[in-house]
Amino acid sequence: MDEQEWFAEQLAQHRPRLRAVAYRLLGSLADVDDALQEAWLRTTRADPAAITNPAAWLTTLVGRVCIDMLRARRARREQLSATWEPLVSEYGDPEEASLHTDAVGIALLVVLDSLEPAERLAVVLHDMFGMPFEQVAVIVGRTPAATRQLASRARRRLRERAPQPRAGLPAQRRVVDAFLAAARAGDFDALLTLLAPDVVFRSDHGRRARLAPALLTGAGAVAARAADAGPRFARLCVPVLVNGVAGVVARDRRGKPIAVVGFTVYDDRIVAIDMILDPDKLPSGPLASAPTAQPGSGPTRLRPVS
């Protein structure tokens, strides 16, 4: 086996983890594929004999590629809307859904997208993937102590602005189904009982003309909006998983997705609703399934290991 064959084999073996790392860092499936392609190209400058831990080495390599992409993205930030995009899959067995290694809640993606590149890298690689700060520090070009501070600062922002679900999938589904039923009926009072007092409703329109406020806060404002638009919109919705949690996709009469909505449920109350209306981020087919934790699955442009 020559060097490139060895690298191709290692990339194929570790691709599910590398895709999960890249998705949490970049939030875009197209950018994930670009990052893995660039990582493949960079292996041509590496010596396999010097690599003792291929998994850690490849994670570091992908981390370097991703921080370069994040910094380039930040440099042209004024030209960009939110860069994250949802992963949508059929709602089925919750145990099967847990295999979706790329799943990370939309509320978390929104906040991760607002972090500085080094902060995002530090908290993702250390907190989500267990990479030691000494290794992360090499990627971000800081000391280990400074990298710990980056992660700590990012962690505080995530706690404050990205509530995580505290309900299993069956409980999430019950709450979301009840919300849809109340929205279809235009029942303001029923909607209020399902919303946390400080619920946040975010809409990502992209290049589409604004169809809803970009941001609403508070149960009263969100319930009023849902009661007004729900009788028309909710009847178009079917249940799906959105980034591993309960959500819905709305389809037009031809079955084309026109919106994806993710819900964050905490103690039987909805604390965040994220609606994606940007046509560039919606599933292009009947349903875009999330990548699963199986080597070689899912779309990719990484030709040498497909």
C-alpha positions as CSV (number, residue, x, y, z in Angstrom):
1,M,0.0,0.0,0.0
2,D,1.5,3.4,-1.0
3,E,1.1,6.6,1.0
4,Q,-2.0,7.9,-0.7
5,E,-3.8,4.6,-0.4
6,W,-3.0,4.6,3.3
7,F,-4.3,8.1,3.8
8,A,-7.4,7.2,1.7
9,E,-8.1,4.2,4.0
10,Q,-7.7,6.3,7.1
11,L,-10.0,9.0,5.8
12,A,-12.6,6.5,5.0
13,Q,-12.3,4.8,8.4
14,H,-12.6,8.1,10.3
15,R,-14.9,10.0,8.0
16,P,-18.1,9.9,10.2
17,R,-16.2,11.6,13.1
18,L,-14.4,14.1,10.8
19,R,-17.8,15.0,9.2
20,A,-19.3,15.5,12.6
21,V,-16.3,17.8,13.7
22,A,-16.5,19.8,10.5
23,Y,-20.3,20.2,10.7
24,R,-20.2,21.5,14.2
25,L,-17.4,24.0,13.2
26,L,-18.8,25.1,9.9
27,G,-22.6,24.4,10.0
28,S,-22.9,23.9,6.3
29,L,-22.9,20.6,4.5
30,A,-21.3,22.1,1.4
31,D,-18.6,23.6,3.5
32,V,-18.1,20.2,5.3
33,D,-17.5,18.5,1.9
34,D,-15.1,21.3,0.9
35,A,-13.2,20.9,4.2
36,L,-12.8,17.2,3.8
37,Q,-11.6,17.6,0.2
38,E,-9.0,20.2,1.3
39,A,-7.9,17.8,4.1
40,W,-7.4,15.1,1.5
41,L,-5.3,17.4,-0.6
42,R,-3.2,18.4,2.5
43,T,-2.3,14.7,3.2
44,T,-0.1,14.8,0.1
45,R,2.3,16.9,2.1
46,A,2.4,14.6,5.1
47,D,4.6,11.6,6.1
48,P,2.6,8.6,7.3
49,A,5.7,7.3,9.2
50,A,5.5,10.3,11.5
51,I,1.8,9.7,12.4
52,T,1.3,7.6,15.5
53,N,-2.4,8.3,16.1
54,P,-4.3,8.7,12.7
55,A,-7.6,9.6,14.3
56,A,-6.1,12.5,16.3
57,W,-3.9,13.6,13.5
58,L,-6.8,13.7,11.0
59,T,-9.0,15.6,13.5
60,T,-6.2,18.1,13.9
61,L,-5.9,18.4,10.2
62,V,-9.6,19.0,9.7
63,G,-9.6,21.5,12.5
64,R,-6.8,23.5,10.8
65,V,-8.8,23.5,7.5
66,C,-12.0,24.6,9.3
67,I,-10.4,27.5,11.2
68,D,-8.9,28.7,7.9
69,M,-12.4,28.6,6.4
70,L,-14.0,30.3,9.5
71,R,-11.5,33.1,9.4
72,A,-12.1,33.6,5.7
73,R,-15.8,33.6,6.3
74,R,-15.4,36.1,9.1
75,A,-13.4,38.4,6.8
76,R,-16.4,38.7,4.5
77,R,-19.1,38.5,7.2
78,E,-20.8,41.7,6.0
79,Q,-21.8,39.8,2.8
80,L,-23.2,36.8,4.5
81,S,-26.4,35.8,6.3
82,A,-26.3,32.9,8.8
83,T,-24.2,30.1,7.4
84,W,-25.6,27.1,9.3
85,E,-28.1,24.8,7.6
86,P,-30.5,22.1,9.1
87,L,-30.2,18.4,8.9
88,V,-33.6,16.9,8.2
89,S,-34.5,13.2,8.5
90,E,-37.5,11.0,8.9
91,Y,-39.0,10.8,12.4
92,G,-38.7,7.2,13.5
93,D,-37.0,5.2,16.2
94,P,-35.3,7.5,18.7
95,E,-32.5,4.9,19.1
96,E,-31.9,5.1,15.4
97,A,-31.9,8.9,15.5
98,S,-29.1,8.8,18.1
99,L,-26.8,7.4,15.4
100,H,-26.8,10.7,13.5
101,T,-23.4,11.9,14.4
102,D,-23.8,15.2,12.7
103,A,-26.9,16.2,14.8
104,V,-26.5,19.3,16.8
105,G,-29.4,21.5,17.7
106,I,-30.2,24.5,15.6
107,A,-30.3,26.8,18.6
108,L,-26.7,25.8,19.4
109,L,-25.6,26.2,15.7
110,V,-27.0,29.8,15.8
111,V,-24.8,30.7,18.7
112,L,-21.8,28.8,17.5
113,D,-22.1,30.8,14.3
114,S,-21.7,34.0,16.3
115,L,-18.5,33.0,18.0
116,E,-15.0,34.1,17.0
117,P,-13.3,31.3,15.0
118,A,-10.8,30.4,17.8
119,E,-13.6,30.3,20.4
120,R,-15.7,28.1,18.2
121,L,-12.8,25.7,17.6
122,A,-11.8,25.6,21.2
123,V,-15.3,24.7,22.6
124,V,-16.2,22.3,19.8
125,L,-13.0,20.3,19.8
126,H,-12.5,20.2,23.5
127,D,-16.1,20.0,24.9
128,M,-17.7,18.1,22.2
129,F,-14.9,15.8,20.9
130,G,-12.6,15.6,23.9
131,M,-9.4,17.0,22.3
132,P,-6.9,18.1,24.9
133,F,-6.3,21.9,25.1
134,E,-2.7,21.3,24.3
135,Q,-3.7,20.0,20.8
136,V,-6.4,22.6,20.3
137,A,-3.8,25.4,21.2
138,V,-1.6,24.3,18.3
139,I,-4.5,24.7,15.9
140,V,-5.6,28.1,17.1
141,G,-2.1,29.5,17.6
142,R,-2.5,30.2,21.3
143,T,-1.1,28.9,24.6
144,P,-3.0,26.1,26.3
145,A,-4.0,28.5,29.1
146,A,-5.3,31.1,26.6
147,T,-7.1,28.3,24.7
148,R,-8.8,27.3,28.0
149,Q,-10.0,30.9,28.4
150,L,-11.3,30.9,24.9
151,A,-13.4,27.8,25.6
152,S,-14.6,29.1,28.9
153,R,-15.8,32.3,27.3
154,A,-17.5,30.4,24.5
155,R,-19.1,28.0,27.0
156,R,-20.7,30.9,28.9
157,R,-22.2,32.3,25.8
158,L,-23.6,28.9,24.8
159,R,-25.2,28.5,28.3
160,E,-26.7,31.9,28.1
161,R,-28.0,31.9,24.6
162,A,-28.4,28.3,23.5
163,P,-30.7,26.3,25.8
164,Q,-30.3,22.6,25.2
165,P,-33.3,20.1,25.1
166,R,-34.2,18.5,28.4
167,A,-36.7,16.1,27.2
168,G,-36.6,12.8,25.3
169,L,-37.8,12.5,21.7
170,P,-41.2,11.1,22.6
171,A,-41.8,14.0,25.0
172,Q,-40.5,16.6,22.5
173,R,-42.8,15.1,19.9
174,R,-45.9,15.4,22.2
175,V,-45.1,19.0,22.9
176,V,-44.5,19.9,19.2
177,D,-47.7,18.0,18.1
178,A,-49.7,19.9,20.7
179,F,-48.2,23.2,19.5
180,L,-49.1,22.4,15.9
181,A,-52.7,21.5,16.9
182,A,-53.1,24.7,18.8
183,A,-51.6,26.7,15.9
184,R,-54.0,25.1,13.4
185,A,-56.9,26.1,15.7
186,G,-55.5,29.6,16.2
187,D,-55.8,28.9,20.0
188,F,-53.8,31.7,21.6
189,D,-54.4,30.4,25.2
190,A,-53.3,26.8,24.4
191,L,-50.2,28.1,22.7
192,L,-49.3,30.1,25.8
193,T,-49.3,27.0,27.9
194,L,-46.8,25.3,25.7
195,L,-44.3,28.2,25.5
196,A,-41.7,29.2,28.0
197,P,-42.1,32.8,29.2
198,D,-38.8,33.9,27.5
199,V,-39.2,31.7,24.4
200,V,-37.2,32.9,21.3
201,F,-38.5,32.6,17.8
202,R,-36.0,33.1,15.0
203,S,-36.5,33.1,11.2
204,D,-33.8,32.8,8.6
205,H,-35.1,34.1,5.3
206,G,-31.9,34.2,3.3
207,R,-32.6,35.8,-0.1
208,R,-36.4,35.2,0.2
209,A,-38.6,38.2,0.9
210,R,-39.2,38.4,4.6
211,L,-42.4,36.5,5.5
212,A,-42.1,36.7,9.2
213,P,-40.2,38.8,11.8
214,A,-36.6,37.8,12.0
215,L,-36.8,37.6,15.8
216,L,-39.6,37.5,18.3
217,T,-39.1,37.1,22.1
218,G,-41.6,36.3,24.8
219,A,-44.5,33.9,25.0
220,G,-47.2,36.5,24.2
221,A,-45.5,37.7,21.0
222,V,-44.7,34.2,19.8
223,A,-48.2,32.8,20.6
224,A,-49.8,35.8,18.8
225,R,-47.7,35.1,15.7
226,A,-48.5,31.4,15.8
227,A,-52.2,31.9,16.3
228,D,-52.3,34.3,13.4
229,A,-50.3,32.3,10.9
230,G,-50.9,28.8,12.2
231,P,-54.3,28.1,10.7
232,R,-52.7,28.4,7.2
233,F,-49.1,27.3,7.9
234,A,-49.4,24.5,10.3
235,R,-51.7,22.4,8.0
236,L,-48.7,22.2,5.6
237,C,-46.4,20.7,8.3
238,V,-45.4,17.1,8.8
239,P,-43.2,15.8,11.6
240,V,-39.5,15.2,11.0
241,L,-36.3,15.3,13.0
242,V,-34.4,18.5,12.6
243,N,-30.8,18.2,13.8
244,G,-31.7,15.2,15.9
245,V,-34.7,16.8,17.7
246,A,-38.4,17.1,17.1
247,G,-39.3,19.5,14.3
248,V,-41.5,19.9,11.2
249,V,-41.1,20.5,7.5
250,A,-43.8,22.5,5.6
251,R,-44.5,21.5,2.0
252,D,-46.4,23.2,-0.8
253,R,-49.0,21.4,-2.9
254,R,-46.3,19.8,-5.1
255,G,-44.6,18.4,-2.0
256,K,-41.7,20.9,-2.2
257,P,-40.3,21.9,1.2
258,I,-40.9,25.6,1.8
259,A,-39.8,25.7,5.5
260,V,-38.1,23.7,8.1
261,V,-38.8,24.4,11.8
262,G,-36.8,23.1,14.7
263,F,-38.0,23.2,18.3
264,T,-36.0,23.2,21.6
265,V,-38.1,21.7,24.4
266,Y,-37.2,22.1,28.0
267,D,-39.3,20.6,30.8
268,D,-42.4,20.3,28.5
269,R,-42.2,23.9,27.4
270,I,-40.8,25.2,24.1
271,V,-37.9,27.5,24.8
272,A,-36.7,28.2,21.2
273,I,-38.2,27.9,17.7
274,D,-36.0,28.2,14.6
275,M,-37.7,28.5,11.3
276,I,-35.6,28.2,8.1
277,L,-37.2,29.8,5.0
278,D,-34.0,30.3,3.1
279,P,-34.5,28.3,-0.1
280,D,-30.7,27.6,-0.3
281,K,-30.9,25.7,3.0
282,L,-34.0,23.7,2.5
283,P,-34.0,20.0,1.4
284,S,-33.9,19.8,-2.4
285,G,-35.6,16.4,-2.7
286,P,-38.6,14.8,-1.1
287,L,-36.6,14.6,2.2
288,A,-32.9,15.2,2.8
289,S,-31.8,12.7,5.4
290,A,-29.1,13.4,7.9
291,P,-25.8,11.6,7.5
292,T,-25.5,8.5,9.7
293,A,-22.6,7.1,11.5
294,Q,-21.8,4.6,8.8
295,P,-18.5,4.8,6.9
296,G,-19.0,5.8,3.3
297,S,-22.6,7.0,3.7
298,G,-24.0,10.3,2.8
299,P,-23.1,12.7,-0.1
300,T,-19.5,13.8,-0.4
301,R,-17.0,15.2,-2.9
302,L,-14.1,13.4,-1.3
303,R,-13.5,11.2,-4.3
304,P,-10.5,9.2,-3.1
305,V,-12.3,7.6,-0.2
306,S,-15.8,7.2,-1.7
